Amino acid sequence: MNIQSLENFKKEVNQIREYLKHIQYVNDVAAYHVQNNDNEQIKNLLNTLNSHYRGFRTDKRIFEYKASIISLYGLLEKYVELWIKEYLDSLSNVVPEYNKIDQKIRDNHFELSLKLINTITSRETAKYQHLTKEEVLKKLNECIVNPSNYQINTEAFVLLSGNLKHNKIVELFKYLTLDLNNELSKNEDLNNEIGLDKNTISQTSKDDLYNKINDLVERRNQIAHGSEVLDILGISALEPYIQFLEKYCQAIFQTLFEQVIKEESRHTFQKIENVINTYGNKVLAFEIENYTIKVGDMLIVETKEGQFYKKPILTIQLKNESYQELTVLEKTNIGVSVEPKIKDNQTFYIIKK
């Protein structure tokens, strides 16, 4: 997964916020009453703006509303698709052989690739004009005949990604063998945005929990299909949608990001078998042998709840001496520090060397 794509998402969300802020500034100026002592040039500009604003005010609100809704939905669709594809590319980099990827994902890859070929052949949509059926078949074949050097047809997993209400996104994640509802229920930032605790969330209808996402999609559909716009959200009413979309999409990214770390713990990291203790929520003491460890190496933390995090090693100590790099041949107890918090009931992994 690419952290930069998450930053790009945040930047684009903020651009919509700034656009709405700019609209409000213009509205405030347009509503200004010209004073006798105002500069003559300013008077003329304000009078022109005020006159135009009075005649265009309703149409202006409708246009701004449509632009905002379409932009917000565009971010949802763009980044859900992008992050699913990034996740599958990450699997290709982390899991050393295709046959070690979850069987259900492999089955889905085959079936969805065939559907993608059919879509490309029939030219039902311009979305896949950059692909050829030969390219899709070649990747599918390489997975079978050369499983240690494979690529996944990532586009196949977002083939049915239009009209992305919450339940549709959940369906896409099933192709990745992920229960998105369960994963989102663990995300504290999203839970705080919803305003319910984890137990209440598990008992609440998903349509109610993610109503703002579904409503955003419905509003986008009304606009796209040319329906008459009756319920126009003003600038202040749009902000809760922006806020919820931001937390929702970040939770989706975090879900996929953690899954990549989980796969790394299985394939490119090794479990620390003999953990001695943790101190101050930031120091891990453990036993290693035949290993070279450096400051900056990553430590994977698996929580009791099954969540995965990566933390860089900040310091290394052996017998009260600090090291930037330490090579250990025989079984030795060392301590490393990371950013808080780590706990005794967690599982830890270091990179295979």
ABEGO torsion letter per residue (X at the ends): XBAAAAAAAAAAAAAAAAAAAAAAAAAAAAABBBBAABBAAAAAAAAAAAAAAAAAAAAAAAAAAAAAAAAAAAAAAAAAAAAAAAAAAAAAAABABAAABBAAAAAAAAAAAAAAAAAAAAGABAAAAABBAAAAAAAAAAAAABAABBBBBAAAAAAAABGBBAAAAAAAAAAAGBBAAAAAAABAAAAAAAGBBAAAAAABBAAAAAAAAAAAAAAAAAAAAGBBBABBBBAAAAAAAAAAAAAAAAAAAAAAAAAAAAAAAAAABBBBABBABBBGGABBBBBBBGBBBBBGBBBBBBBAAGBBBBBBBABBBBGGBBBABBBBABBBBBBBBBBOBBBAABBBBBBBX
